Amino acid sequence: MDKARPAVVMHRDFAGRALNAVLVAPLTTTIRDIPTAVKLGPNDGVDRECVAMLDALTLLRKDRFVRRVGELTPSRMADLCHALAIAVACELPLASG
């Protein structure tokens, strides 16, 4: 990434422990209403309104991490996974219920 910024770790826990780098979705305060951007805010553990950019995934070396800010709910992670599927042109079945 170009500068220090918050990001959402998109790797599975068990894979992240074995790798030197993990896949992250950077956060930005430039909020665009596009399907590959997921809005996050104070309820999600970040200090201001922002979006996770699922169309800007990058590998980040573990030694570049500064601190853990929080943990997203399973529902919010599902939103990120849906946006990721759109970003990489994968078809997902619609969730039921």
Contacts in CASP RR format, 6 or more apart in sequence:
PFRMAT RR
TARGET T0000
AUTHOR 0000-0000-0000
METHOD contacts of the structure
MODEL  1
MDKARPAVVMHRDFAGRALNAVLVAPLTTTIRDIPTAVKLGPNDGVDREC
VAMLDALTLLRKDRFVRRVGELTPSRMADLCHALAIAVACELPLASG
1 7 0 8 1.000
1 24 0 8 1.000
1 26 0 8 1.000
1 58 0 8 1.000
1 60 0 8 1.000
4 66 0 8 1.000
5 26 0 8 1.000
5 27 0 8 1.000
5 28 0 8 1.000
6 26 0 8 1.000
6 27 0 8 1.000
6 46 0 8 1.000
6 50 0 8 1.000
6 69 0 8 1.000
7 24 0 8 1.000
7 25 0 8 1.000
7 26 0 8 1.000
7 27 0 8 1.000
7 52 0 8 1.000
7 60 0 8 1.000
8 24 0 8 1.000
8 25 0 8 1.000
8 27 0 8 1.000
8 40 0 8 1.000
8 52 0 8 1.000
8 72 0 8 1.000
8 80 0 8 1.000
9 22 0 8 1.000
9 23 0 8 1.000
9 24 0 8 1.000
10 22 0 8 1.000
10 23 0 8 1.000
10 24 0 8 1.000
10 25 0 8 1.000
10 57 0 8 1.000
10 80 0 8 1.000
10 84 0 8 1.000
11 19 0 8 1.000
11 22 0 8 1.000
11 23 0 8 1.000
15 22 0 8 1.000
16 22 0 8 1.000
19 62 0 8 1.000
20 61 0 8 1.000
20 62 0 8 1.000
21 59 0 8 1.000
21 60 0 8 1.000
21 61 0 8 1.000
21 62 0 8 1.000
22 59 0 8 1.000
22 60 0 8 1.000
22 62 0 8 1.000
23 57 0 8 1.000
23 58 0 8 1.000
23 59 0 8 1.000
23 60 0 8 1.000
24 57 0 8 1.000
24 58 0 8 1.000
24 59 0 8 1.000
24 60 0 8 1.000
25 52 0 8 1.000
25 53 0 8 1.000
25 54 0 8 1.000
25 56 0 8 1.000
25 57 0 8 1.000
25 80 0 8 1.000
25 84 0 8 1.000
26 52 0 8 1.000
26 53 0 8 1.000
26 56 0 8 1.000
26 58 0 8 1.000
27 40 0 8 1.000
27 46 0 8 1.000
27 50 0 8 1.000
27 51 0 8 1.000
27 52 0 8 1.000
27 53 0 8 1.000
28 50 0 8 1.000
28 51 0 8 1.000
28 53 0 8 1.000
29 48 0 8 1.000
29 49 0 8 1.000
29 50 0 8 1.000
30 51 0 8 1.000
31 37 0 8 1.000
31 39 0 8 1.000
31 49 0 8 1.000
31 50 0 8 1.000
31 51 0 8 1.000
32 51 0 8 1.000
34 55 0 8 1.000
35 83 0 8 1.000
35 86 0 8 1.000
36 53 0 8 1.000
36 54 0 8 1.000
36 55 0 8 1.000
36 83 0 8 1.000
36 84 0 8 1.000
36 86 0 8 1.000
36 87 0 8 1.000
37 51 0 8 1.000
37 52 0 8 1.000
37 53 0 8 1.000
37 54 0 8 1.000
37 55 0 8 1.000
37 83 0 8 1.000
38 51 0 8 1.000
38 52 0 8 1.000
38 54 0 8 1.000
38 76 0 8 1.000
38 79 0 8 1.000
38 80 0 8 1.000
38 83 0 8 1.000
39 49 0 8 1.000
39 50 0 8 1.000
39 51 0 8 1.000
40 46 0 8 1.000
40 49 0 8 1.000
40 50 0 8 1.000
40 51 0 8 1.000
40 52 0 8 1.000
40 72 0 8 1.000
40 76 0 8 1.000
41 48 0 8 1.000
41 49 0 8 1.000
41 50 0 8 1.000
42 48 0 8 1.000
44 72 0 8 1.000
44 73 0 8 1.000
44 76 0 8 1.000
45 69 0 8 1.000
45 70 0 8 1.000
46 69 0 8 1.000
52 80 0 8 1.000
52 83 0 8 1.000
54 80 0 8 1.000
54 83 0 8 1.000
54 84 0 8 1.000
54 86 0 8 1.000
54 87 0 8 1.000
55 87 0 8 1.000
57 84 0 8 1.000
57 87 0 8 1.000
72 80 0 8 1.000
78 95 0 8 1.000
81 92 0 8 1.000
82 92 0 8 1.000
84 90 0 8 1.000
85 91 0 8 1.000
85 92 0 8 1.000
END
